[in-house]
Structures are given as C-alpha cells and as structure tokens.
Amino acid sequence: RTTPTTNRRSERIKSKVSEIAKVKQQKPIIPQQQKQTPNTVSDPVIFEEPKTPYEPPPRTKSPRIISQEALYSLIANATDDRRTKYAHFTPKNLRLPAWAKEHDLAEFCAPVIHPTTGEIITKYHKLAKDKELGYTWKTSFGKEFGSLAQGDKRTGTKGNSTLVVMDRKDIPNIPSDRTVTYGRIVVDYRPQKEDPNRVRITAGGNLIDYPGELYTKTADLTTTKLLWNSVLSSPGARYMCLDIKNFYLCAPMDRYEYMKMPLDTFPAHIVEQYDLKNKAKNGFVYLEIRRSIYGLPQSGKLANEYLKQKLGPAGFFECPHTPGLWKHITRPIQFTLVVDDFGVKYTGKENADYLIKSLKKDFTVSEDWDGALYCGVTLDWNYAEGYVDCSMPGYVKKTLHKYNHPHPTKPQHSPFPIPPRKFGKAAQEPDPVDESPAATAAEKKVIQQKVGSILYYGRAVDMTTLTALNDIGSQQANPTQNTTRLANHLLDYLATHPDATIRYYASDMILNVHSDASYLSVSKGRSRASGY
C-alpha cells in the first residue's frame, strides 16, 4: 500500500540520486596554484593532482622552534641555592641533599698549566706566590680590579666604576637588608684572547637575596647549530662573530650590593694606588657594587635588559619562542647570544655593519669576520661547497693531561664497553646488577669532574660520547668502582679519537617540530629506546 509519506520519501531519494549523477558528470575545477590537502571523504568523485611544480609554503614571521632545555646535575648543583625561594626551579632529582657539599665551579674551568713543572693550578693565591708566574698573575689581577674600579696605573687600564672602595666611615651605612658577600678570584688561560692570562673577580652570589626576577634567556647549542645550517642554506648569507668586552659589567644596578675581600689578596701596586691599608677594616677591603658583576644572580638579567634597551631603537628584538635568538624587523640579519658572544648570520655586509655600529654606541666590541670561533667551537666555513666543519682541536688532549690519563696500549673504538654477544634465549637476559665496591670520595669527585669536562665537548662536536656520559652521569651521585672503569673507558676512547669533527651541509629542510623521548633510561633500567 502506498501512502503520501512513502511517495514523498521516494521523491527525495530520486532527487538525491539525480544530483549525485550530475556531480559525477562534472569535471572538477581546481585552480592550478591551489595545493590539495588529502582528506577522507565519502564523495565518490576523484580529483586528479594538478601537474604544477612544488612551491614551498611561505615562511612564518618567526620560526616555530622551541629549543630543548638541558639541565645537568653538575651545573644545577653548583648554582642551586637552597636558601632562596628560587631553588624549586631545579628538579628535585637533581638537587643535592641537605648534607652534601656544593661543587666548586672553579675546579671545572680551563686550568693554568705551569710551563716548567706541568702542574695544573686553579687557584690565584698559588699563582701569585709562584716565583716564575707571580708577577704575571699579580699584574693580571691589578688589570682586572682596575677595569672594575677606577683604573690600573701599571697597565694603563681604564676603569668603569663598577666597584668603589668604601671608606671605614661608610661601612656602617650599608643597608640592613643587604648581605655583605665574599669576593672570589677565578683564573683561566685562554690562548685565543688578546691577553691569555685571565683573572676574573666574581661575587659570591649564593649570599645575595635579590627580590626581583632572575631568569635570563640564552641560546643553547640546538639553536646555534640550526643557525649555522641556516647560514649555509640561505643564498648569499655569511657568518661572523662579535664579542662585547665586559658585557656583564655594563648594566647599572637597580640596587647596590656589597662584598669584601682580604687585604692580603691585593698586589702591592693596587694597595698603594687605592690606599687600601687606610680603608680596610679588620683585614678586609669593603667594596660597593654599582654595576652588574660576574657572580651576582641578577647580573645576567640586568645585562640582557640593558642590551634590549640599547638595540631596541635600532630595530633588533629577541624572538619570543626561541631564547637567545635575535632578529631585525626589516634587515636580513639575525644572531644567537650566549652571555657576551654573538654568532651573526647576515646577508650583505652593510647589514652586519649596521649591527656593529648600533653596538659600538654603548659597548666595546671585537669583530671576527671569519666566524672561526664561537663558544669554544672552531668553525671552518666552505661557502662554495655548502658546508661547515665544527671541531674543538686540542680540547681532548688538554682534558687527558688534566686528569693524567695515559694513552691506551690498545686502540679503543667504542665509548662504552660492548656486552658479549648472546644468542637464543640468552639474548633477552638483562645486564647483571653492578655489585662492585663503592667509589671513594676522591674518586667520586674525579668522576664528576670528568663528566663536566666532556659534556660540552660531546654535545658540541662528538655525539658518540653522549650515551656513555648519560650512563656515567646517572651513577655519579653514588658511583662504584665500575663507574670509575666506565669513565676511564670513555677517556680511552677519546684518546684514540681525540679530534672529532662534525660537518653540516646546506639543506632545504624547514624544521617545524623538535621532539625527543627516552624510554627506560633512568637508573636501574635494563634497556633503552629513543626517538628524535
């Protein structure tokens, strides 16, 4: 029996079938420049892909790159102050226990090697007392103090009044909410610098309770390497390096800080020039800090903000999503910033000159137009062939000498011991549990020093060491004799292959997402899988 309702339903079905038939007969009209995105549809019509050459998508205003944050226990423990409210920014599993002694970062700096005895010296006081080296390092100390204060007559160094020596009558007027911290002296030998004998006076930042924000953005190695690849991949682009002298010593303090240093630390010519004997109190020289100085927790933040104030009117800005990467609003120039080191990508020399001119209005700048050295990494550019070689020549040799590690009698071609090959059911057996005796306190310290020395080298140019470093680093809080053996095995590998070089080629890749993952890589894990 047919009803009006079924008749209407049949008419709608016929109408729908007719519409579908008409669509099948139509030829799809697709603009040639429109790119098709594959989608899952129920429509039976099949569209043919237009035969047009590939056109890359337009570049975004700022790259969608979030650099990987790398926190290592050595740095975290050395800079973590549990007495401040900012300590919670360090992950709990990387914090030192309350009873543990914090690491001395001076132990991990590039040491001074005595030219006669070959002894490694990391303390200024020992260098100052040495008959052969004393005059040189006392002069370097005077040069450093003079540059921070009101000059040094012996070397002719001009001062910037970062430090002011306080009279005895002014010492009681120090604000009650300020802690008088201690001064530290760090020595280093940097052959690539104009003056290789480096002395740095730093403030003990762990006693400073600064009420403001302390976070400072800086470029990491991932961002830096991406910029290197971008230089090679951009037609006409070139790379250069800039260095701001005393960058951390330029920014004015928003509030003065104070520190004291023993009178007997200062060389005789500085004592005489500044009349320190009549100004010292109880054997200490009190100093008022008026501009940012190394060691203060707020120095990095103040210096970064000061740089923004000076470069902002010139059109430079820091990318919001990539820490340490700076661009210009119109000019084809960008740079990464690590403390006071600029790695600059530019197209057209006039644009690089514009940046240098903008910086020289307020800073003293040194230029490296070859872009041959950036953050300790040597760069050998070959623009014609489209590649750059990155290396750290001599670094491994210096590290081996530092730890008196002999060259292995047999070449070692693996950074970690290779487990014996197993077949069948035995291939699934986990590695045996480490039951070797615990390492001594001295051995533990050496292991931590070795990890700190090799870590940057591994991340920069020799990634083959990172797996071994991860194993050793995860055990360094409670090392065993087997951990010591692993560390020595890694040094044997570096001695066999001392000068690693990594080469980056030009590419047309546009990186949109960067992610990594680790599976069962924590302590006691028996297997590891990773993705990149």
KOLDREN-340276 format. One record per atom (N, C-alpha, C): residue in one letter; x, y, z. Coordinates in pm, whole numbers, plus 50000, padded with zeros to 5 digits. Atoms other than C-alpha are relative to their C-alpha. Layout:
REM residues N
aXYZ...
***
This chain:
REM residues 532
r500854988050000r500005000050000r500885012450000t499204987750012t501395034149900t499305011550070t500544988649925t500905063850129t500695012849954p499354987450038p501665100950075p501415001350058t498684998849936t504585097850318t501054992449922t499025007950077t506295069950121t500255006249865n499794993350129n505725088949798n500995011550013r499064988649981r507475119749935r501424995050025r498675005549971r510375098250066r500654994949871s499465005050126s510775081549724s500455011449910e499624988550082e510825115349553e501325006350047r498744994249948r513575128049786r501194991249963i498895009250034i515695096949720i500365001549852k499734998450141k515285100549344k500725013249971s499374987050021s516205137249364s501474999650042k498625000949952k519355129249565k500884992249903v499255008250097v520435102049318v500285008049874s499814991850119s519945126349032s501105010350020e498964990049971e522135152549200e501394993649998i498725007049998i524895127049256i500464996849859a499675003250139a524735116448891a500525012249926k499534987850064k525125152548781k501415003550043v498664996949949v528185157049004v501064991349934k499065009150064k529835126248850k500355004549859q499784996050138q529455141348504q500805013049991q499294987450001q531045174348604q501514997850014k498565000549985k534785179948568k500415009350113p499584991449887p536435193048884p500825011949952i499284987750036i537645228548856i500905003450117i499034997449892i540815233249062i501005010349950p498974990550041p542975264049039p501374993550004q498705006850009q546465253648932q500915003250119q499124996649890q548105272349219q499524995050134q500545004549872q545875257149488q500554986250034k499445012749957k547525228849684k498934992050070q501035008349942q545275199449775q500504993250127t499705006949874t545205185050124t499204987350003p500765012650001p544305148050138p499054999250117n501015001749895n541115142050333n499214987349970t500845011850016t538935111650389t498565004549980v501364995550033v535575118350217v499214988249946s500885010550051s532585097250117s499595002549856d500374996650136d532105115149787d500804991549903p499275008850091p533005091149502p500775007249891v499304992850105v534355118849278v501504999850028i498555000649985i538145115049220i500615011849926f499364988450060f540175146449156f501454996549966e498625002550038e543445144148967e500895011050057e499044990649944e546515160649122e500485009549891p499544990750104p547355192348929p501504998849977k498595001650033k550685189848748k500685013550000t499324987249984t552385220848884t501264997750082p498775001749921p555905224849026p499745003150147y500164998349856y556285222949402y500445014050042e499674987049943e556225256249581e500004998750151p499975001249854p557385257049944p499045009650065p500924991149930p554965271950193p500705012650046p499364987549957p555575307850295p500574998850140r499375000349869r557905312950587r499195008050101t500704992849895t556375323250913t500855011750048k499294988149952k557305355751079k501114996450096s498975005149909s559225337051349s499954984949997p499995014650012p560335300551340p499274993550116r500735007349897r558125275951529r500934989650064i499015008949942i561075261351712i500085002750150i499814998849857i561225255152084i501274992250035s498735006849975s564795247552183s499914991250125q500025009549889q565465218652417q500775005750118e499354995249880e566285228652772e500834988650059a499105010449947a569305209552901a500475003850139l499574998049863l569795207453277l500844988150042y499135010849957y572665187053409y500305001750150s499864999949855s573275177653769s501195008250046l498824992549959l576735193253780l499725014850010i500284985850001i575585227953682i498905003450099a501124997349911a572335225653875a500445000250145n499575000849861n574015215354198n500965011350036a499024989549972a576745241554163a499355013650013t500644986949999t574315270354111t498735000550082d501255000449925d571335259054321d500235004850142d499934994949863d570935279254639d498734996150073r501195005149932r568595260654869r499415010050098r500504990449902r568265290855093r499135010849939t500844990050064t566375311554835t498714993849952k501305004950044k562835308854712k500024995249856y499925004250139y564095301254359y500534985849985a499425013450009a565515267054446a499044990049938h500955009950051h562305249854341h500014999149848f499905001150145f563135256853976f500914988549959t499155011550030t565725228953996t499224987350030p500745012449974p564135194453956p500494993050126k499655006249873k564065175054281k501074989349985n499045010750014n566035145954141n501415004949966l498694994450028l568915169654051l500565008150116r499534992049886r569185187454387r500924992050089l499145006449902l571885180054635l499244997950131p500585001349867p570835165954970p500535010850093a499664988949910a571005189955263a501414998950057w498705001849937w574215174455397w501155000849900a498955000950102a576105174655067a500695013449981k499214988150029k578835199054976k499845003849855e500194995650137e578255220154668e501334999749924h498805000450082h580685217554378h500595013949985d499304987550026d583285244654321d500195001149850l499934998950146l582845256453964l501405003249951a498644996850042a586445268953958a500794987449965e499305012550027e587555232653957e499754995249857f500355004850133f585885227953617f500365009949890c499594990350100c587235259053444c501294995349933a498765003450067a590105257253198a501165003850091p498984997149899p593125254453430p501245006549938v498704994850039v596535270853417v501024988950021i498995010449992i599345246453343i501365006750015h498694993949973h602735255853490h500954996549886p499155002750117p605205259653200p501234991550030t498795007649965t608065243153391t499674986550061t500315012449929t606575217253625t498864992249937g501155006650058g603435209453422g498844998450097e501065001049899e601315212853738e498785008049957i501254993050028i597665222353693i499625008550121i500274990549892i596865253353901i498675006949973t501314993650014t593335266153956t499785011250101k500154990049895k593925289954249k500925011949975y499204988050020y595075325954216y501095001550105h499024998149892h596835326254553h501264991849974k498825008250029k599125297954443k500795005849883l499314993650112l599915315654116l500745012650046a499404987649954a600635348354298a501284997550079k498815003249919k603185331154527k501104993249921d499015007050081d604975313254244d501065009849951k498914991150037k608395328254171k500035002849850e499944998550145e608125322653796e498775007049943l501254994850054l604485332553744l499395011350082g500624990449908g603785355954037g499785013849941y500134986450052y604485389253864y498945000849891t500974999950110t602425380053556t498584999950052w501385001349953w599335369853751w499605011150096k500324988349919k599565398454001k499675011949910t500314989450096t599635422053704t498614997949939s501335002950055s596585404453557s498915003150101f500984996649896f594775407953890f499825015250008g500114985449995g595595445153901g499255005649881k500714995750120k594335448953545k498514997550014e501415003349981e591065431453632e499355009350103f500584991349896f590495451353953f499925014449949g500024986350052g591435483853778g498875002349902s501094998550096s588935477653499s498655000750069l501264999649926l586205472153759l499895012450088a500004988649909a587245501253981a500295012949921q499704987250064q588905534153877q501324999749924g498835001050085g591765521153665g501194993650068d498765006149952d595185504853699d501165007449936k498914991850052k598265526953664k501094991449936r498915008250055r600675497953595r499734996249856t500325004450136t598875485453282t499305010749917g500714989650072g597115517853189g498554996949973t501395004050020t593715500753212t499075010650059k500994990549952k590755524353243k498884992650075g501065006149920g588035517153499g498625004749958n501394996250030n584265517653464n499185002150126s500674997149871s583445523353835s498914989950033t500905010549955t581655490353874t500164997950150l499695001449858l583355487254214l500545013150054v499494988349930v584025515454459v500484995550138v499445003549869v586325510454758v499375009050106m500694992549896m584465520855072m500985004350110d499254995449883d585995541955349d499464993550125r500435006349874r585815529155704r498745006650055k501154992949944k583295555855798k498704996849926d501195003250079d580915544455520d499514985850021i500365014149984i580895507555611i498774998250091p501215001849917p578345511155897p498695004449933n501204995250067n575935527755650n499444990249897i500525010050093i575435496155444i498574996450040p501405003049965p571635489755426p499864986750072s500175011949917s570435464055675s499434988149922d500585011150077d568605443755405d500984994349898r498985005250090r571875437255215r500984991350078t499005008949942t574225408555289t501355002949934v498664997950053v577915416255251v500574986449962t499555012950047t579045387355036t501525000049985y498565001550016y582545374754963y500385001549852g499494999350137g584685380154653g500814987649968r499265011750044r586135351454453r500855003749879i499094997550110i589025350854209i500114987349917v499955011450091v588865327753907v501095002749897v498924998550097v591925322253687v499784990349885d500215008150120d591995308353337d501065004049899y499064997150109y594345305753041y499264998249869r500775000050125r592675314752709r500915004749887p499024995850102p595245314452425p499405007849884q500614993150113q592715327752171q499705014750031k500284986249962k592275360152368k501245008749984e498904990550013e594375391452332e500934999250121d499225002349877d595515387252694d499634986150051p500395013849966p595605349452757p499934997250149n500005002149855n596225352353132n498785007150060r501294994249963r592665357553253r499784998950151v500424999549860v591695368153604v498635006550004r501354994449986r588065373853693r499635000850148i500484997949863i586805388554020i498484998449997t501435002849997t583355374854096t499475001650141a500664998749871a580865379954376a499344986850038g500665012149951g579535351654592g498495001749994g501424997650022g576015351454455g499084991950090n500875008449917n574755324354691n499535007150126l500424992449881l574515350054974l499085011749966i500824988650042i572585375754770i498544995749993d501455002550004d568825376254827d499365011249920y500524989750089y567615395654525y498494998249986p501475001550000p563845402854530p499384999349861g500584999650134g563405405854151g500154987049924e499915011850087e563275381553859e501454997649961l498615003650029l566495362653780l500164992649868y499915008350121y565665342953463y500615007949886t499354993850114t567925350953167t499944990649881k500075008150121k567345338452813k501374999649932t498755001650072t570375324452632t499834988849899a500135010150106a570795304052315a500704987250042d499355012849973d571535267052354d500644994949871l499275005350115l573575245252120l499074996449884t500945003550106t570495233651929t499685012249915t500294987750074t569575269251834t501215004649920t498784995750067t573185277351748t500274991749875k499745008750115k573565247151519k498965002149890l501024997050100l570275254951346l500355012849923l499614987650068l571575289851271l501164997449904w498895003450090w574795275451126w499474993649872n500585006450118n572755253350895n499235010149916s500754989750072s570575283150805s500935008949918v499034991950075v573675302850700v500364993049869l499635007550119l574675275350458l498844998749901s501175002750084s571135271050327s499395012749941s500554987350050s570445308050259s500965005949897p499124994450105p571835321749928p500585013550042g499324987449971g574415349049989g500245002750146a499834997749856a574395345250369a501434997250042r498675002049943r577615347450571r499905000050152y500015001349853y578585342150936y501215007250058m498934993249929m580645363151174m499734999450149c500135000449854c581255365351548c500365013750057l499734987649927l581165395251781l500124996750148d499825001949857d582235397952141d499965013650068i500084987549924i581235425452383i500924998950122k499075000049889k584005433152626k499295004550127n500594996749869n582885433052990n498495002249991f501444998550021f579265427552889f499235000150131y500715000749871y578145418053240y500355011750090l499554989149915l579925448653376l499485013549950c500514987750061c577905474253182c498685004650060a501354996449959a574385472953321a500005006450139p500114993849867p573625496953608p499154991450093m500755007749900m572385480553927m498745007650039d501214993649951d568815487454030d500055002050151r499684997549860r570105485054388r501434995350023y498605003249978y573695484454512y500134987450087e499635011449918e575255452654653e501395002450058y498744997749929y578315448654875y500744986850018m499185011749974m581215424454911m501325004450064k498724997149937k584515422155096k501034989749956m498905008850040m587925407455008m501175002250095p498854998449910p591015400755226p501015009849943l499024990050043l593565428755214l501234993649939d498775006250051d596455404555158d499824993649862t500245005150136t594825393254830t500505009949895f499694989750099f595615426154656f501515001549984p498564997550022p599055431454495p500405013750051a499514987949933a601255458954637a499665012649921h500234987650076h600765483554349h498545004350007i501414996349985i596955482154389i499755005250141v500134995249861v597215486154768v500455014450009e499484986349995e599285517454716e499125009649921q500784991050084q597175532154436q498675003750065y501334997549942y593865528754625y500055002450151d499854997549856d595275534554976d499174990150082l500855010149939l593745501655089l500324997750147k499645002349860k595655499355417k499215009250093n500744990549916n593865530255549n498484998649985k501435001750021k590475518955416k499504986350047a500405013549959a590475482355521a499534999950145k500525001649865k588585471555831k500094985350040n499805013749950n589555440656030n500624990949894g499305008050100g591785429255745g499244997949871f500815001750122f589075432155476f499795013449931v500334988350082v588525456855194v498544998849959y501435000150031y584825465455155y499765007449869l500234994650133l583545472054802l498505001749976e501374997450039e580305487754683e499844996749852i500215004450137i578975471554363i498915008749939r500934990450059r577345498154145r499514996049861r500435005450129r577145479853815r500094984850008s500055014649992s576505443153739s501394994149988i498715006649994i579405419453802i499774985049995y500125014650007y580045382553743y499754994350139g500295006749873g578595360654015g498705004350063l501264995549944l575615381754112l498844993249927p501105007150068p572375362954042p499225008749905q500774991150087q570795393653881q500815005649884s499144994150103s573775401953653s499534996649860g500445004050134g572565381753355g498725006949958k501274993650030k569065395853373k500195014949972l499784985750018l570265431853410l500745002849869a499254998050124a572775428353123a499124997849878n500895002950112n570145413052895n499005011249979e500964989050011e567625440352971e500695012649949y499244988350045y570325466752917y500264999249849l499795002050144l571105451852574l498725002749922k501274997650068k567415452452481k499715015049990q500234985650001q567215489252575q500835006949892k499114993550095k570155497652351k499754995749855l500215004950136l569315475852049l498555001749952g501414998350038g565525480852056g499775011549905p500234988750093p565575515651897p500614997749862a499385002950129a567795501451619a499224989549921g500845009450072g565105476051527g500264985350030f499715013949966f566515444451689f499094995450114f500855005449896f564355421651902f500324985350019e499785014049969e564575387652070e498734992149966c501155008250039c562325360451926c499304994750124p500725003849878p559585352552180p500024985050028h500105014449981h559615314652123h501344992849994t498675006150008t563365308452081t500965008250084p499104992249914p565535320152373p501365001949936g498664997050048g568745337252269g500125002649852l499974997250143l567795342051902l499425014049975w500404986250026w567605378451787w499865002349850k500234996450140k566295393351461k499855015149988h500314986050030h565795426851294h498645000549931i501364999250051i562345438951195i499965000449847t500014999250147t563335445150830t501274994549936r498735003850063r567005437150767r500214984950006p499725014450001p568175401850671p501204996650088i498935002749904i570275396550983i499384994450128q500415005649872q569905375451297q501224994550070f498845005049925f572195363351573f499544992550123t500205006749871t572395339851868t500895006850102l499274993449893l573545353652201l500204990350115v499635008149884v575375333352466v500915008550087v499304990749909v576445356152754v500395012449921d499584988150075d578535381452554d500504996549861d499555004550131d579215361052239d498855000449900f500994998750106f577275369851922f500434991349881g499805007450124g577025344651637g499045005549897v500834991650085v575735365951349v499884993949860k500305003350139k574085354451024k499525012849932y500394987750069y573855382850774y500064997849850t499984999750146t573155388450405t500285014349958g499604986450033g575025418850282g500825006150112k499114994749898k577965434350467k499435012550067e500564987649943e576055466750517e499104997050120n500865003449888n573645448750749n500814996050123a499115003149887a576455434750963a500615012850056d499454987249954d578005469450977d498975007850081y501054993149926y574665483051095y499914994850143l500025005749865l574635458851391l501215004450081i498784996049929i578235466751481i499935014750041k500134985849968k577565504051464k499025002250114s500994998649893s574505500051686s500584995850134l499415004749875l576515480651946l501095009450051k498864991749959k579535503751947k499595013450060k500454987849934k577405532752063k500114999050151d500035001749855d577365517652412d500964989450051f499145010949957f579805488152415f501315000149923t498745002650070t583365478852326t499894986349934v500295012150077v583095452552051v501244995549924s498965005950084s585655429051897s499324991949889e500635005750118e584965415251548e500814988349946d499395011450067d585695381751385d499204997449872w500755000950125w584595384251022w500074986149938d499915013750052d585725348650950d499034990650071g500905008849925g583325334651212g500674986850035a499205012249984a586065309951306a499894993850138l500065005549864l585405305551679l498785005650070y501214995749929y582115306551868y499784990550118c500245007649877c581665294952229c500934987850009g499035010749989g584815273752211g500004990249884v500095009050115v583825256551884v500665006849880t499324994950119t586135261451584t499164996949877l500845001450119l584235267151258l500845002549876d499294998850127d585775261150916d498965000549889w501094997950096w583355275750660w500494997849858n499775001850143n583265264650299n498685003449929y501254995450058y580525285650142y499814994949858a500125004350139a581325274749787a499454985849990e500475013950001e580775237849864e498774997950088g501225000949920g577965244950111g500114991550124y499915007449874y579275230250436y500915007550097v499154994649895v580945239350767v500454988550088d499445010049910d583225217850981d500135005950140c499974995549860c582825221151359c500904990850080s499075008149922s585575209551591s500495007950120m499384993749883m587355216851919m501424994650012p498655005850003p591025209551838p500765002750130g499194998849879g593245202952137g499244998550129y500785000749876y590385200752385y500184986750070v499855013249939v590665163252440v501404998350057k498635001149951k594445164852472k500185007350132k499924992349876k594115191552738k499254993050114t500775007149898t591455171352921t500754987750051l499225011749959l593595139852922l501185004050087h498884995149919h596535159753057h499535004450138k500554995349873k594325174653326k499824988650099y500265011549912y593455140153463y501134989649996n498845009050007n596885124753392n499614986349946h500475012650057h595185098453178h500964995449891p499035004650101p597715077552982p499304995549872h500545004850126h597215068152621h499834984950008p500225014549987p595705033152598p501004992049918t499065008750072t598025004952497t499374994249874k500735004750116k595334992652256k498955010449962p501034990250041p593055015052049p498624996150053q501345002349948q589595018852195q499025006949906h500874994450103h586925023451928h498545000750044s501374998949949s583815022952149s500015008550127p500014991549880p582875049352409p499554992850126f500435007749883f581425022652641f500254985249972p499745014250020p582104985552697p498854993149926i501005007350076i580294963352449i499694986850071p500325012749933p578404934952620p500264988149908p499725011750085p579254899952498p498774996049919r501095004050089r577194887152208r499364987050051k500745011849954k574484862552311k498994995949894f500935005150099f572204840352105f498864992650070g501135007649947g568834823852157g499365006750119k500674994749882k567114827752492k500915009350079a499064991849923a570244842752648a500065014449950a499954986450055a569954873152418a499045009450071q500984991749931q566974885252626q500355002450146e499634998449860e568784883552958e500495014350026p499544986449969p569344917553128p501464999950043d498634998849952d572774930653217d500054997150149p499915003049857p573994919053556p500015012750085v500034988749908v573484942053856v501425003450043d498674995449958d576514963153947d500174997950150e499755002949859e577774948854276e501445003250039s498624996349967s581264963954268s500025009550119p499914991249881p582514983254577p499745014549964a500274985850020a581515019454620a501295007749979a498834991650024a583915046054495a500275008750121t499634991249890t585805067354744t499555014349970a500414986150019a585015104154796a500875006849894a499114994050099a588085113854591a499664995049860e500365005650130e587105090254308e498675005749950k501284994150035k583565104054314k500185013949942k499764986450047k584845139454271k500634999949861v499355001050130v587075129253980v498994996149892i501035004150097i584135111953807i499135011949961q500844988350028q582005143353839q500755010349916q499204990750079q584845164553702q500134995349856k499885005250136k585295141653403k498715001849922v501284998050067v581585142953323v499845014649960g500114985850031g581655180853344g500925004449887s499034996150103s584735183153121s499604995249862i500295006150131i583455160352844i498615003849950l501404998050036l579785170452847l499825010149886y500164989950104y580065202352642y500644995449869y499345005250119y582525186252401y499114990049927g500875010050059g580105157552346g498805006249931r501174993650059r577095179852284r500385008549879a499614990950106a579085203052057a500444992849874v499395005750121v581045180151824v500064984849999d499835014649997d581155143651939d498814993650070m501215005649941m577675129551995m500144985250033t499815014149967t579065094252013t500284997750148t499695001449858t580025101052374t498785001650090l501124996149915l576555111252495l499354988250071t500595011649935t575215076252565t500834995850120a499125003649888a578245068052778a499935010550111l500104989449899l578025101752953l498694998950078n501285001549931n574365095353032n500084988850104d499855011049904d575235062153196d500835004250120i499114995949891i578095076853397i499365010950085g500644989149926g576145108353489g498894995350091s501085005149916s573215088153622s500544992750123q499405007249887q575635069953857q500905008850085q498984992249932q577815099053969q499615004150142a500394996849862a575745106254282a500434988950095n499585011549919n576515071154412n500864990849913p499195007750093p579385058454196p500624987650066t499315012149957t581055024554221t501324999049925q498765002250073q584365010754102q499724997649852n500375001950140n582565000753785n499765013349930t500184986650057t581605037353731t501345006249966t498654995250029t585275046453756t500574993349874r499535007350118r586055019553499r499335005449873l500704994450115l583395033653264l500575013649960a499454986750028a584825068853296a501384998749933n498685002050061n588345056453218n499884994149859h500245005750134h586985036252925h499655011149901l500384988950087l585445068052782l501225008649966l498784992350028l588765086552817l500924992549904d499225007950096d590495057852636d499465002049858y500614997850131y588015062352351y500355013849945l499664986550044l588665099952339l501475001149964a498574999850033a592425093952342a500254993649863t499865006650130t592025070852041t499455008849888h500624991150100h589785095751857h499925014250061p499944987649920p590885129552003p499345012249938d500484987750064d589685154851747d498824996949908a501215002750079a586135148051637a499605012649923t500494989150084t584695169451358t498624996349949i501345002250051i581045172751269i499765010149887r500194991750118r580085186350927r498505001949973y501394996750034y576825204150845y499965004849854y500184996450139y575645206950486y498785009049984a501184992150033a573235231450329a498834990949969s501195008150024s569685218350312s498815009249980d501224992350019d566215229650211d498944996250101m500945004449898m564645214950523m499495011750082i500604990449909i562245236150726i499534992350122l500325007449879l562095223451081l498845006850073n501184994549934n558695228351240n499834994750142v500195006149869v558695204651536v501274992850040h498835007149947h561535192051753h499564992850126s500405007649882s560825164151999s500994988850022d499185011649970d562735137052173d499354992250113a500595008549897a561875108552402a501044989950045s499105010149946s563675083952624s499174989950076y500765010849939y562435050552746y500924991350082l499225008449908l563805031953049l501465004150006s498624995349992s566905053753062s500375004550141v499704996249863v566685060253436v500864989350064s499165009449929s568845043153691s499284986650018k500485013949989k568395005053710k499294995449873g500635004450124g566945004653359g500874989949927r499255010750065r567954974453154r499995001149847s500034998150145s567144986752804s499695014649973r500244986050034r566855019552619r499505001049857a500474996750135a564905032052322a499805015049995s500124985550009s564885067652195s499485003749863g500514995050126g563275088351925g500425014349979y499554986350030y564355120251751y499335004749873
***
